[in-house]
Amino acid sequence: MPSRICQIAAETTPFAKTGGLGDVVAGLSRALALGGHDVRVFLPFYQRIARLDFPFVWVDFLRDFEIALGARRFQVSVLTTRLPASGVDVYLVHCPALYHHESIYSGDWDEYLRFALLTRAAIESCQRMGWAPEIVHVHDWHAALAPIYLKTIYAWDRLFAGTRTVLTLHNLGYQGAFGAQVLGDLGLDGHSHLLHQEDLAAGRISFLKTGLLYADLLTTVSRTYAREIQTPEYGFGLDPLLRARADSLVGIVNGVDYGEWNPAEDPHLPHRYSAGDLSGKARMKQALLEKIGLPHRVEAPVLGIVTRLTAQKGLDLLFDTLPEFLYHRDLRFVALGSGEERYESFLSWLQVSFPGKAWYFRGHNEELAHWIEAGADIFLMPSRYEPCGLNQMYSLRYGTPPVVRRTGGLADTVEPWNPVARQGTGFLFDHFTPEGLRWGIDAALRAFSDADSWRQLIANGMAKDFSWGRQVGAYEAAFRKLLSA
């Protein structure tokens, strides 16, 4: 039975993206719409979006309405456009007073206002549309106040009488915590008895924790991560609450947009290829190395990494392992990413210290990301924790076996290579230590030296299907169960 689904998020690709969140919101929305559901997406009209080449249209009945956040009054209008390659309407909340920042996340004092306004504007837009969503699906802390808003400020409106709320946890490391003095601005000062009392006593409020208390269903982006976040090691202080709500917590692995990530059709690649004909992958390896000025040898494996340079991604493990491999082995290392200065400095140092072997591009370049996925032989993801991860699934499709730590979505999507049975898709190590990563890389290099086994390993990975067409069924089943209850 098709449902009416309202998505509220800080990011939606291609309009606003800093990581996997935007890809997931877009991919899931497309897949739900293909299933016949009425899906509408709300996100801020950031300043950077105005420069994009999309046909944005003002919604006449959503022009210049006022939303009060405490004593502050904000004029809000809404523009709309279509999510590319879909029938999904995207609604962009226009409020220059809050979204004039160049970046998606400002880090300024008004961050709590920016996302509280997004949530309130999405709900009030539904009111003005006369559209009653059966599911309000919110993503991460930015929209996590929607469940309590619907139970308090908007409880009077029977439009939402049948609405159920779903909060998806993409990364528990970001919780939207602010001083309790913002309660008035959030419109919750009269409902403080509903908030987490220990937090209030400590002088703070967490958007995410409030969402965990009041969302009807909690989902997260892999089965293993759903278990991990109920432990002190991975729960970021929220594990007691998550254990208390374990019966309402579901882990669903993210899907991948194979329209965007498919080596047989990838417009970024000069040499395309498929599982049946890998000659294009060999040419991509040569083209990548020529492009960045590293010498090409068929027998010398290329290790690639495309990532945000943060501690979460396990980059500390590279300090004691990569120099050793680059010194003793004939291989190449190619890195793309930006983030914390210590990791950028380390990767720059590798390039200087190992000329002809190591290369680093600081920043993000979408075309280069596709080239590395296609041209590398081995992909590295040694994450400290990884709620789901997308690059390991891209790597499998691109015939680039990954070396990953057995955590979160990496554990759910990469199967350990067994050279005797010739089964598996990659290399997993358990312990977050340099020795663990060293073992993983060494195992991959040994496998690479056996050409027949390596071809089988590639074929195993490329045969896996993590498309949204498959993954969306788990969301639909969860939504049906929630609505029938």
KAFENBEL-V388329 format. One record per pair of residues at least 24 apart in sequence whose ideal C-beta (glycine too) atoms are under 6 Angstrom apart, sorted by the first residue. I is the first residue (numbers start at 1). J is the second residue. If there is no record, write none. Layout:
# KAFENBEL-V388329
I;J / I;J
This chain:
# KAFENBEL-V388329
2;36 / 2;37 / 3;37 / 3;134 / 3;135 / 4;38 / 4;133 / 4;134 / 5;32 / 5;37 / 5;39 / 5;135 / 5;137 / 6;40 / 6;133 / 6;136 / 7;41 / 7;137 / 8;42 / 8;122 / 8;138 / 8;143 / 9;43 / 9;139 / 10;142 / 12;41 / 12;43 / 15;49 / 16;46 / 16;104 / 18;104 / 20;390 / 21;170 / 24;254 / 27;255 / 27;257 / 27;468 / 29;88 / 30;86 / 31;468 / 31;472 / 33;86 / 33;87 / 33;88 / 39;88 / 40;89 / 41;90 / 42;91 / 42;122 / 44;93 / 44;99 / 44;118 / 45;92 / 45;93 / 45;94 / 45;99 / 46;99 / 46;104 / 47;100 / 47;102 / 54;81 / 55;81 / 56;81 / 61;128 / 62;125 / 62;128 / 67;120 / 69;113 / 69;185 / 70;184 / 70;185 / 76;121 / 78;125 / 93;118 / 93;121 / 112;178 / 112;182 / 115;142 / 116;186 / 119;143 / 119;145 / 119;146 / 123;154 / 132;159 / 133;163 / 134;483 / 135;164 / 135;166 / 135;479 / 136;163 / 136;165 / 137;166 / 138;167 / 139;168 / 140;170 / 141;174 / 141;175 / 141;176 / 141;207 / 141;208 / 144;207 / 144;208 / 144;211 / 145;207 / 147;211 / 147;214 / 147;215 / 148;210 / 148;214 / 152;191 / 153;187 / 164;216 / 164;482 / 165;215 / 165;216 / 166;217 / 167;211 / 167;215 / 167;218 / 168;219 / 169;220 / 170;221 / 170;387 / 171;387 / 172;229 / 172;236 / 173;236 / 175;206 / 175;208 / 176;207 / 176;208 / 177;204 / 177;206 / 178;205 / 180;204 / 180;205 / 212;241 / 216;482 / 217;248 / 217;482 / 218;248 / 218;249 / 219;250 / 219;252 / 220;251 / 221;254 / 221;387 / 221;388 / 222;251 / 222;253 / 222;388 / 222;408 / 222;409 / 222;412 / 223;251 / 223;412 / 224;408 / 224;411 / 224;412 / 225;387 / 225;408 / 226;251 / 234;385 / 250;478 / 252;474 / 253;409 / 253;412 / 254;388 / 255;467 / 255;468 / 255;471 / 256;393 / 256;466 / 258;467 / 261;394 / 263;374 / 263;398 / 266;370 / 268;367 / 268;370 / 269;374 / 275;459 / 275;462 / 281;399 / 284;374 / 284;375 / 285;375 / 288;371 / 288;375 / 292;359 / 294;332 / 294;359 / 295;356 / 300;330 / 300;331 / 301;331 / 301;377 / 301;378 / 301;448 / 302;332 / 302;376 / 302;377 / 303;333 / 303;378 / 303;380 / 304;334 / 304;372 / 304;376 / 304;379 / 305;335 / 305;380 / 306;336 / 306;369 / 306;372 / 306;391 / 307;337 / 308;339 / 309;337 / 309;338 / 309;339 / 309;340 / 309;343 / 309;344 / 310;339 / 312;384 / 313;383 / 314;382 / 314;383 / 314;384 / 315;343 / 317;382 / 317;434 / 317;437 / 320;434 / 321;434 / 321;437 / 321;438 / 326;354 / 326;357 / 326;358 / 332;357 / 333;358 / 334;359 / 334;372 / 335;360 / 336;361 / 336;368 / 336;372 / 338;362 / 338;363 / 373;398 / 373;400 / 374;398 / 376;400 / 378;444 / 382;437 / 384;432 / 386;410 / 393;466 / 396;425 / 396;461 / 396;464 / 399;458 / 399;462 / 401;426 / 401;457 / 401;461 / 402;426 / 403;427 / 403;440 / 403;441 / 403;444 / 404;428 / 405;429 / 406;430 / 417;457 / 419;453 / 422;456 / 425;460 / 425;461
